[in-house]
Amino acid sequence: MAQRLIIAGGGLSGVLTALAFADRPDVSVTLLEAGERLGGAHTWSFYATDLDAPGTRLVDPLVAHSWPGYDVRFRGLSRTLSTPYRSITAQSLDRAARQRLGERVRLGTSVTGLDAGGATLGDGTRVEGEAVIDARGPTRLAGLALRHQVFLGQEVRLAAPHGLTRPTIMDATVEQLDGYRFVYLLPFTADTLLVEDTYYTDQPALDRATVAARIAGYAAGRGWRVTEVIREEAGSLPLVLGGDARALWVDAAPDGGAVPIGLRAGLFHPVTSYSLPVAVETALMLGAMPGPVTTARVSERVGDLVRRHVARTAYERLLNRMLFLAGRPEDRHLVLERFHRLPQPLIERFYAGRMRRSDRLRVLLGKPPVPVAGALRALPERSAG
Ligand SMILES: Cc1cc2nc3c(=O)[nH]c(=O)nc-3n(C[C@H](O)[C@H](O)[C@H](O)COP(=O)(O)OP(=O)(O)OC[C@H]3O[C@@H](n4cnc5c(N)ncnc54)[C@H](O)[C@@H]3O)c2cc1C
């Protein structure tokens, strides 16, 4: 008989993992999602170079938009990079995943309790399984010293074409407020685009009205007349300055509990909060695990991945400490500007989480854009507090 795998949470990591198991005759997947569709109100973007061939095969059916490159803009640098960029929308994820998974998806199903043997639902009923995964999104991330990436995005329709042919990943020519600030632009059609105002900041709160007014000001400054705000998406995402893998895992995966994946397991890029590449890695790893698929065996594998991920992202946490602890908040844009002058393959490896030792040295070589004394103070991981 097939093992029953229950996944609570039909967001990015839950959907990818369900898809990775979709063809296995020995595993029957049930994906439980509280909302009325999969994915919520997100746009997930990634660089094509983030994924290897199996990852690309898993994600390709979900992709809604692809561009052959992207721009970055700083006060002292305007650059076009030829790394292809892709976006998944909540609609494209929902459509493709439901088509593939069919009745294995249960929408409008709120999970109130999870343990190693099953899920308790909002109506009091129980779904039993041999393996139970908790993909219900971010939680408190014990053991990690955090700062925040806070943003509001508006998908807008304009009175006339915007003229953009590729995304602007960072337009940091804007006034630097509340830490490092940039505007992110995704041109979806000739007259619609996502305009996201983003802050790398010390506090997690988003003042929605103020940021919405700044988006309107930015659009006006570009000569764009907004005729409609089609939808909004907002986030306050964790940026990691210091990490203790053991404390993180013990808290996120208590004995006898379901196995956490995605953001709640700390599986994201410390500098960007992007989780898509490592969510794909998690899904492919689990989808390829030999049977039997049980909570204990899934937990072993995800626990190992979390420890590996914390170990392999030590350098990215150091970069965050340089960004947040070594210099003044209003100078953070200089660190990012300097980084985006580096060779494109190095930048690609940075975003993909595959930096080489030589890349790491290269990033730190030369005159630092932060005071040397501050940089030295920020070196030890314990300086993150
Ligand atoms: C607006 C926004 C934009 C982002 N953009 C990017 C990006 O471009 N690229 C990138 O790599 N990362 C991006 N991220 C960061 C990160 O990748 C996402 O947050 C990602 O969705 C995290 O995946 P997850 O599976 O951990 O959680 P989520 O995708 O948040 O999924 C959690 C799911 O669980 C469901 N759920 C919660 N509680 C229950 C319950 N009790 N019962 C049943 N279901 C429940 C939720 O409805 C949700 O669907 C973005 C984040 C946000 C907020």
The ligand as a MOL file (V3000), in Angstrom:
LIG
                    3D

  0  0  0     0  0            999 V3000
M  V30 BEGIN CTAB
M  V30 COUNTS 53 58 0 0 0
M  V30 BEGIN ATOM
M  V30 1 C 5.2660 39.0870 -1.2320 0
M  V30 2 C 6.4680 38.1810 -1.2360 0
M  V30 3 C 7.2650 38.0850 -2.3740 0
M  V30 4 C 8.3660 37.2140 -2.3870 0
M  V30 5 N 9.1130 37.1260 -3.5160 0
M  V30 6 C 10.0590 36.1720 -3.6010 0
M  V30 7 C 10.7450 35.9520 -4.8210 0
M  V30 8 O 10.5500 36.6990 -5.7850 0
M  V30 9 N 11.6360 34.9230 -4.9050 0
M  V30 10 C 11.8820 34.1080 -3.8360 0
M  V30 11 O 12.6490 33.1400 -3.9540 0
M  V30 12 N 11.3020 34.3610 -2.6490 0
M  V30 13 C 10.3960 35.3470 -2.5020 0
M  V30 14 N 9.7750 35.5570 -1.3150 0
M  V30 15 C 10.2920 34.8900 -0.1160 0
M  V30 16 C 9.8770 33.4150 0.0440 0
M  V30 17 O 10.4020 32.6620 -1.0160 0
M  V30 18 C 8.3730 33.2660 0.0750 0
M  V30 19 O 7.8900 33.8290 1.2630 0
M  V30 20 C 7.8900 31.8090 -0.0370 0
M  V30 21 O 6.5410 31.8470 -0.3970 0
M  V30 22 C 8.0960 31.0060 1.2260 0
M  V30 23 O 7.6380 29.7090 0.9850 0
M  V30 24 P 6.9800 28.8130 2.1010 0
M  V30 25 O 6.4830 27.6030 1.4210 0
M  V30 26 O 7.8880 28.6780 3.2510 0
M  V30 27 O 5.7290 29.6640 2.6460 0
M  V30 28 P 4.4750 30.2070 1.8700 0
M  V30 29 O 4.7150 30.2680 0.4180 0
M  V30 30 O 4.0710 31.4530 2.5740 0
M  V30 31 O 3.3710 29.0870 2.0840 0
M  V30 32 C 2.6900 28.8800 3.2790 0
M  V30 33 C 1.3090 28.3610 2.9140 0
M  V30 34 O 0.7240 27.7670 4.0520 0
M  V30 35 C -0.6350 28.1410 4.1140 0
M  V30 36 N -1.0490 28.0280 5.5060 0
M  V30 37 C -0.6440 28.7970 6.5580 0
M  V30 38 N -1.2300 28.3750 7.6830 0
M  V30 39 C -2.0030 27.3120 7.3440 0
M  V30 40 C -2.8490 26.4520 8.0760 0
M  V30 41 N -3.0120 26.5890 9.4000 0
M  V30 42 N -3.4880 25.4650 7.4160 0
M  V30 43 C -3.3180 25.2880 6.0720 0
M  V30 44 N -2.5390 26.0930 5.3300 0
M  V30 45 C -1.8890 27.0820 5.9620 0
M  V30 46 C -0.6360 29.5750 3.5990 0
M  V30 47 O -1.9270 29.9610 3.1720 0
M  V30 48 C 0.3720 29.4740 2.4660 0
M  V30 49 O -0.2290 29.1230 1.2440 0
M  V30 50 C 8.6870 36.4440 -1.2440 0
M  V30 51 C 7.8990 36.5840 -0.1040 0
M  V30 52 C 6.8130 37.4440 -0.0880 0
M  V30 53 C 6.0020 37.5730 1.1780 0
M  V30 END ATOM
M  V30 BEGIN BOND
M  V30 1 1 1 2
M  V30 2 1 2 3
M  V30 3 2 2 52
M  V30 4 2 3 4
M  V30 5 1 4 5
M  V30 6 1 4 50
M  V30 7 2 5 6
M  V30 8 1 6 7
M  V30 9 1 6 13
M  V30 10 2 7 8
M  V30 11 1 7 9
M  V30 12 1 9 10
M  V30 13 2 10 11
M  V30 14 1 10 12
M  V30 15 2 12 13
M  V30 16 1 13 14
M  V30 17 1 14 15
M  V30 18 1 14 50
M  V30 19 1 15 16
M  V30 20 1 16 17
M  V30 21 1 16 18
M  V30 22 1 18 19
M  V30 23 1 18 20
M  V30 24 1 20 21
M  V30 25 1 20 22
M  V30 26 1 22 23
M  V30 27 1 23 24
M  V30 28 2 24 25
M  V30 29 1 24 26
M  V30 30 1 24 27
M  V30 31 1 27 28
M  V30 32 2 28 29
M  V30 33 1 28 30
M  V30 34 1 28 31
M  V30 35 1 31 32
M  V30 36 1 32 33
M  V30 37 1 33 34
M  V30 38 1 33 48
M  V30 39 1 34 35
M  V30 40 1 35 36
M  V30 41 1 35 46
M  V30 42 1 36 37
M  V30 43 1 36 45
M  V30 44 2 37 38
M  V30 45 1 38 39
M  V30 46 1 39 40
M  V30 47 2 39 45
M  V30 48 1 40 41
M  V30 49 2 40 42
M  V30 50 1 42 43
M  V30 51 2 43 44
M  V30 52 1 44 45
M  V30 53 1 46 47
M  V30 54 1 46 48
M  V30 55 1 48 49
M  V30 56 2 50 51
M  V30 57 1 51 52
M  V30 58 1 52 53
M  V30 END BOND
M  V30 END CTAB
M  END
